[in-house]
Amino acid sequence: MKEVTVIGVAGGTGSGKSTLVQRLQDAFKGDDVVTLCHDSYYKNYPNLSYEERTKLNYDHPQSFDTDMMVEHIKTLKDGVPIERPVYSFVEHARMEETVRVMPSRVLIIDGILIFENRELRELMDMKVFVDTDADLRLARRLLRDVRERGRTMESVLEQYVTTVKPMHEEFVEPSKKYADVIIPEGGFNSVAVSMLIESIRSLIRSR
């Protein structure tokens, strides 16, 4: 199997990471691309009640089973399939089923805190940080969580103030220094995305 090219896409909640990842997936379909989202690797707390799980800090690095993600990436780079966990944001719990992910030529890693962990960073060939205004990020998160995750506006705002914003300032924003490329507005910045795609293509050709 040819060498795997690993692209990391980080940035704050609602920054436009998912849109950027989708544009990269579309651009590299012919190169065999898969994506691993850090959100799939939230730790599971089966012994806690639903009410207790809703009060956990999901924006701290310790909320993620990053060790499992690192092992899965190494396994994929070795040409071996993995069983990716499935996480429910409605139940705040990991589901019993898993998703089989096959090795690919291009592996995209997506998450707010993927640059915070050194071992995870060192697996990436290119690190992209999506930099977006905080007010816009909050508006996008509010719409997403209410529409897709069954949250109330009040609960989203409370979580943002108590954990999301403080954790962004403590962990996410400082991790921007590790980025090779910083893209304002993420997938909505067409000029920057086009330049990024060409850079990745050049990286793939050189390997």
Secondary structure as GFF3:
##gff-version 3
##sequence-region A 1 207
A	DSSP	beta_strand	5	11	.	.	.	ID=ss1
A	DSSP	alpha_helix	17	27	.	.	.	ID=ss2
A	DSSP	three_ten_helix	29	31	.	.	.	ID=ss3
A	DSSP	beta_strand	33	37	.	.	.	ID=ss4
A	DSSP	three_ten_helix	38	41	.	.	.	ID=ss5
A	DSSP	alpha_helix	50	54	.	.	.	ID=ss6
A	DSSP	three_ten_helix	61	63	.	.	.	ID=ss7
A	DSSP	alpha_helix	66	77	.	.	.	ID=ss8
A	DSSP	beta_strand	82	88	.	.	.	ID=ss9
A	DSSP	beta_strand	93	101	.	.	.	ID=ss10
A	DSSP	beta_strand	106	110	.	.	.	ID=ss11
A	DSSP	alpha_helix	118	121	.	.	.	ID=ss12
A	DSSP	beta_strand	126	131	.	.	.	ID=ss13
A	DSSP	alpha_helix	134	148	.	.	.	ID=ss14
A	DSSP	alpha_helix	153	159	.	.	.	ID=ss15
A	DSSP	pi_helix	160	164	.	.	.	ID=ss16
A	DSSP	alpha_helix	165	167	.	.	.	ID=ss17
A	DSSP	pi_helix	168	172	.	.	.	ID=ss18
A	DSSP	three_ten_helix	173	178	.	.	.	ID=ss19
A	DSSP	beta_strand	181	184	.	.	.	ID=ss20
A	DSSP	three_ten_helix	186	188	.	.	.	ID=ss21
A	DSSP	alpha_helix	190	205	.	.	.	ID=ss22
###
